[in-house]
Amino acid sequence: MKKITNQKIAVVGATGNVGSSMLSILAERGVPLENVFAVASDRSVGREISYGEEGILKVVSLATFDFKSANIALFSPGGKISEQFAPKAAAQGCIVIDNTSFFRMEKDIPLVVPEVNAFTIAEYKNRNIIANPNCSLIQLVVALKPLHDLAPIKRVVLSTYQSVSGAGKDAMDELYNQTRAIYMNQPTKPQYLPRAIAFNIIPQIGAFCENGETEEEWKMKVELQKILSPHIQVSVTCVRVPVFIGHSVAASVEFEAPITSEQARHALKKGPGIIVVDNANENEYITPIECAGEDPVYVSRIRKDESVPHGLNLWIVADNVRKGAALNAVQIAEILVKDYL
């Protein structure tokens, strides 16, 4: 069986939050330094970034990188950059796993969460590109899939509580600087987020669409339908919260058939990539601080939704940079190598 450690892997957007996490995970999984390329824009060329405990990679230019030298490219450079360079890499025989939203709704490109629909990875042959879903959507469908297998899901009502890391390093710095400024009595104006984020929440992620929903809300809806079922009705509100790492989702799920809390809890405990922490008597549940740096999707507060005939409420938390982006991409690469290359 071939292993990812034997592949040449390019990480595009290597200096960003997700790119850095991809490099960290590749090092953890034993991919040798000499098999990894750190690729970024010209302004980062020559910069040294750490790889594992002692390794150092020098950033090379995306504009001039020869993708024939890599078997797999993990892309996280932003949608416009992926639009331009991912097809070029694919045309050179390098299989692209793209973390941006640009290719997700293309019909001939698989949108993959390994714990949910790994079988669709086979469709990479269509264009040599695989899409990584939205960060909040990844943790959501990991939790929903075992339940959907028990009783088909009819409708979900979602509220997301998304950390600033989902908007990148600049947004993380903005939260830090605004918090410090408040304590120093030095008010600052928001630059990277639409409102002040320190000691506040913002009910807008992405631009507004004509129907009043935001781009992030639209992504959650259409990506869930592409991955699980086009027949699921979805209502979602996405909120940015003053948390550095970790997205949370409150999900009210309506099923086509009866499903009890205990049945759901049992199915979730057996579900791949899931840890259930749910004991109301002992105040046991997961918060973003506790999931930062962790691989699993955590599910808590599993309980009956009495407002519909067959409903459950769930609280779902995961590290959005790790499982919500970098780890999911690496897991796709591992299955790609094991089953298809």
Legacy VTK file of the C-alpha trace (Angstrom):
# vtk DataFile Version 3.0
C-alpha trace
ASCII
DATASET POLYDATA
POINTS 341 float
0.000 0.000 0.000
1.321 3.383 -1.010
1.633 5.996 1.705
1.426 9.775 1.638
4.990 9.837 2.974
6.203 8.665 -0.446
4.522 11.496 -2.348
5.841 14.891 -3.367
3.468 17.454 -1.865
3.207 21.167 -2.573
1.488 23.373 0.007
0.210 26.476 -1.784
-0.453 29.366 0.572
2.124 27.945 2.953
2.523 31.134 5.009
-1.164 31.470 5.922
-3.076 30.009 8.875
-4.280 26.950 6.985
-1.033 26.459 5.069
0.955 26.482 8.292
-1.400 23.919 9.782
-1.087 21.733 6.666
2.697 21.736 7.032
2.417 20.867 10.709
0.109 17.930 9.985
2.307 16.628 7.153
5.284 16.694 9.507
3.272 14.880 12.207
2.401 12.200 9.675
6.030 11.638 8.803
6.222 13.171 5.332
9.961 13.830 4.804
11.144 17.425 4.498
12.566 16.752 1.037
9.115 15.701 -0.213
7.432 18.981 0.696
7.373 22.304 -1.152
6.278 25.499 0.612
4.709 27.663 -2.099
3.420 31.215 -1.731
3.303 34.618 -3.402
6.429 36.460 -4.532
6.443 38.668 -1.438
7.152 35.584 0.715
9.806 34.000 -1.517
12.930 33.032 0.429
11.194 33.235 3.771
12.093 30.346 6.071
9.287 28.480 7.817
9.541 25.633 10.265
8.667 22.059 9.369
8.322 19.663 12.262
10.599 20.012 15.273
13.809 20.953 13.471
13.120 21.183 9.736
13.215 24.415 7.759
11.533 25.040 4.401
12.272 27.990 2.133
9.249 29.464 0.421
9.249 29.274 -3.373
7.237 31.360 -5.832
3.813 30.195 -6.949
4.244 32.153 -10.186
7.209 30.039 -11.286
6.663 26.737 -9.458
6.756 23.638 -11.676
3.821 21.481 -10.544
5.211 18.540 -12.497
7.593 18.134 -9.546
4.686 17.409 -7.155
2.141 14.577 -7.082
-0.364 16.423 -4.890
-0.919 20.116 -4.182
-2.787 21.306 -1.100
-4.154 24.736 -2.036
-5.195 27.446 0.423
-4.168 30.747 -1.190
-7.564 32.429 -1.658
-10.243 31.880 -4.277
-8.875 34.139 -7.005
-5.440 32.544 -6.794
-6.906 29.043 -6.883
-9.031 30.005 -9.869
-5.865 30.932 -11.759
-3.344 28.342 -10.600
-5.273 25.199 -9.619
-6.219 24.338 -13.241
-2.600 24.965 -14.304
-1.339 22.572 -11.649
-3.965 19.994 -12.588
-3.036 20.269 -16.268
0.573 19.453 -15.328
-0.529 16.183 -13.732
-0.570 17.357 -10.112
-3.767 16.502 -8.215
-5.109 19.589 -6.465
-6.977 19.521 -3.155
-8.350 23.046 -2.928
-9.437 24.633 0.346
-11.042 27.726 -1.201
-14.697 28.028 -2.173
-14.026 28.518 -5.885
-14.553 24.939 -7.141
-16.917 23.576 -4.499
-20.163 23.787 -6.463
-18.742 22.650 -9.797
-20.760 19.545 -10.712
-17.762 17.561 -11.961
-15.535 18.320 -8.951
-15.985 16.208 -5.799
-16.661 18.029 -2.531
-15.231 15.708 0.089
-15.328 15.075 3.820
-13.543 11.711 4.264
-15.735 10.515 7.152
-18.861 11.236 5.085
-18.385 10.719 1.326
-14.867 9.412 0.673
-16.195 7.400 -2.280
-16.536 10.628 -4.296
-12.742 11.078 -4.305
-12.767 8.809 -7.375
-14.244 11.737 -9.320
-10.909 13.586 -9.092
-10.163 12.103 -12.515
-12.682 14.493 -14.076
-10.421 17.534 -13.685
-7.616 16.508 -11.298
-9.174 18.766 -8.640
-10.880 17.913 -5.338
-12.648 20.582 -3.268
-12.454 20.956 0.509
-15.790 22.173 1.983
-16.521 25.184 4.159
-14.938 24.888 7.607
-18.193 24.988 9.601
-19.848 22.640 7.117
-17.128 19.992 7.571
-17.731 19.592 11.295
-21.488 19.725 10.779
-21.714 16.902 8.226
-19.291 14.712 10.197
-21.842 14.873 13.029
-24.942 14.609 10.843
-23.887 11.627 8.718
-24.342 8.896 11.399
-27.771 10.336 12.188
-28.770 10.666 8.519
-27.924 6.965 8.148
-30.306 6.132 11.005
-33.188 8.316 9.828
-33.124 10.548 6.710
-32.798 14.227 7.569
-35.688 16.406 6.424
-34.625 19.865 7.628
-31.864 21.545 9.633
-31.884 24.954 11.311
-28.348 26.123 12.037
-26.667 28.902 13.953
-22.890 29.067 13.655
-20.540 30.779 16.086
-17.371 31.196 14.047
-13.972 32.248 15.365
-11.950 35.056 13.824
-9.315 32.617 12.535
-11.837 31.766 9.839
-11.173 35.217 8.421
-7.376 34.832 8.543
-4.405 36.149 10.496
-5.370 39.800 10.078
-8.731 39.194 11.737
-7.028 37.389 14.621
-4.706 40.352 15.069
-7.710 42.670 14.952
-9.403 40.841 17.830
-6.210 40.977 19.874
-5.531 44.652 19.142
-9.127 45.757 19.760
-9.242 43.896 23.080
-5.970 45.464 24.178
-7.110 48.906 23.016
-10.303 48.722 25.091
-8.315 48.004 28.244
-5.909 50.820 27.346
-8.792 53.196 26.606
-7.572 53.543 23.009
-10.551 52.771 20.739
-9.756 51.417 17.267
-11.784 51.140 14.068
-12.378 47.756 12.424
-10.303 47.132 9.303
-10.768 43.481 8.370
-14.172 42.685 9.885
-17.405 44.636 9.239
-17.862 45.674 12.900
-15.779 45.778 16.065
-15.266 42.181 17.224
-13.789 42.587 20.741
-16.550 41.991 23.332
-19.033 41.810 20.449
-20.579 39.447 17.911
-21.211 40.120 14.222
-24.169 38.536 12.365
-22.419 38.799 9.010
-19.794 36.555 7.406
-19.240 37.378 3.752
-21.160 39.798 1.560
-24.958 39.895 1.506
-26.834 38.199 -1.324
-30.002 39.540 -2.946
-32.247 37.401 -0.724
-30.663 38.781 2.456
-28.536 35.772 3.355
-24.769 36.099 3.450
-22.297 34.272 1.237
-21.278 32.085 4.184
-24.881 31.113 4.847
-25.367 30.242 1.175
-22.224 28.086 1.230
-23.426 26.171 4.284
-26.762 25.445 2.615
-25.660 24.380 -0.858
-22.589 22.441 0.306
-24.630 20.457 2.828
-27.106 19.587 0.086
-24.325 18.552 -2.312
-22.649 16.306 0.275
-25.588 14.739 2.159
-28.757 15.150 0.075
-30.289 17.798 -2.227
-33.648 17.165 -0.526
-32.611 18.519 2.893
-34.097 21.923 3.676
-31.621 24.281 5.324
-31.978 27.511 7.300
-28.752 29.038 8.624
-27.459 32.158 10.371
-23.674 32.617 10.537
-22.174 34.755 13.299
-18.585 35.861 13.938
-17.657 35.676 17.624
-14.625 36.964 19.614
-12.884 33.576 19.756
-9.458 32.954 18.224
-9.744 29.260 17.279
-12.734 26.922 17.055
-16.107 27.083 15.327
-19.342 26.036 17.022
-22.662 25.068 15.450
-26.038 24.815 17.148
-28.103 22.457 14.992
-31.815 21.694 15.216
-32.365 18.631 13.038
-35.737 17.328 11.851
-35.846 13.717 10.627
-38.233 11.793 8.376
-38.593 9.061 11.014
-38.377 8.769 14.807
-34.940 8.899 16.437
-34.311 9.147 20.166
-31.544 11.001 21.943
-30.070 7.705 23.101
-30.095 6.272 19.581
-28.385 9.406 18.327
-25.814 9.351 21.115
-24.974 5.709 20.396
-24.621 6.332 16.652
-22.445 9.386 17.194
-20.134 7.535 19.573
-19.494 4.999 16.804
-19.132 7.664 14.109
-15.640 8.201 12.619
-13.845 11.329 13.770
-16.392 12.104 16.498
-16.063 12.376 20.255
-19.253 12.726 22.293
-18.971 14.804 25.473
-22.498 15.022 26.766
-23.511 14.700 30.399
-25.863 17.445 31.540
-25.846 16.155 35.112
-22.118 16.859 35.350
-22.125 20.012 33.173
-20.082 18.129 30.582
-19.930 19.710 27.126
-17.233 21.093 24.819
-16.314 24.711 24.144
-13.939 26.110 21.483
-11.033 26.554 23.909
-11.083 22.837 24.672
-11.060 21.753 21.017
-8.232 24.025 19.795
-5.402 21.958 18.331
-7.503 18.783 18.352
-8.456 16.575 15.395
-11.953 15.289 16.302
-15.364 16.837 15.898
-16.967 17.113 19.339
-20.714 16.740 19.880
-22.499 17.830 23.047
-25.983 18.729 24.310
-27.793 15.962 22.412
-31.476 16.334 23.250
-34.981 16.100 21.847
-36.393 19.044 19.903
-39.993 19.104 21.037
-41.065 21.681 18.429
-41.208 19.072 15.612
-42.410 15.429 15.490
-38.955 13.891 14.945
-36.301 16.355 16.038
-33.001 16.607 17.886
-30.783 19.486 18.988
-26.982 19.231 18.871
-23.978 21.384 19.824
-21.026 20.713 17.509
-17.507 22.122 18.022
-14.211 21.681 16.165
-10.910 23.398 15.442
-11.766 25.196 12.201
-8.169 25.629 11.050
-7.259 22.015 11.711
-10.243 19.710 11.061
-12.174 22.470 9.299
-9.457 22.937 6.693
-5.911 21.528 6.898
-6.568 18.086 8.374
-9.528 17.429 6.089
-7.324 18.159 3.061
-4.547 15.855 4.304
-7.076 13.093 5.028
-8.327 13.401 1.445
-4.734 13.098 0.203
-4.181 9.983 2.300
-7.238 8.232 0.855
-6.327 9.410 -2.629
-2.886 7.808 -2.329
-4.136 4.626 -0.646
-7.031 3.889 -2.996
-6.365 5.607 -6.321
-2.690 6.389 -6.996
LINES 1 342
341 0 1 2 3 4 5 6 7 8 9 10 11 12 13 14 15 16 17 18 19 20 21 22 23 24 25 26 27 28 29 30 31 32 33 34 35 36 37 38 39 40 41 42 43 44 45 46 47 48 49 50 51 52 53 54 55 56 57 58 59 60 61 62 63 64 65 66 67 68 69 70 71 72 73 74 75 76 77 78 79 80 81 82 83 84 85 86 87 88 89 90 91 92 93 94 95 96 97 98 99 100 101 102 103 104 105 106 107 108 109 110 111 112 113 114 115 116 117 118 119 120 121 122 123 124 125 126 127 128 129 130 131 132 133 134 135 136 137 138 139 140 141 142 143 144 145 146 147 148 149 150 151 152 153 154 155 156 157 158 159 160 161 162 163 164 165 166 167 168 169 170 171 172 173 174 175 176 177 178 179 180 181 182 183 184 185 186 187 188 189 190 191 192 193 194 195 196 197 198 199 200 201 202 203 204 205 206 207 208 209 210 211 212 213 214 215 216 217 218 219 220 221 222 223 224 225 226 227 228 229 230 231 232 233 234 235 236 237 238 239 240 241 242 243 244 245 246 247 248 249 250 251 252 253 254 255 256 257 258 259 260 261 262 263 264 265 266 267 268 269 270 271 272 273 274 275 276 277 278 279 280 281 282 283 284 285 286 287 288 289 290 291 292 293 294 295 296 297 298 299 300 301 302 303 304 305 306 307 308 309 310 311 312 313 314 315 316 317 318 319 320 321 322 323 324 325 326 327 328 329 330 331 332 333 334 335 336 337 338 339 340
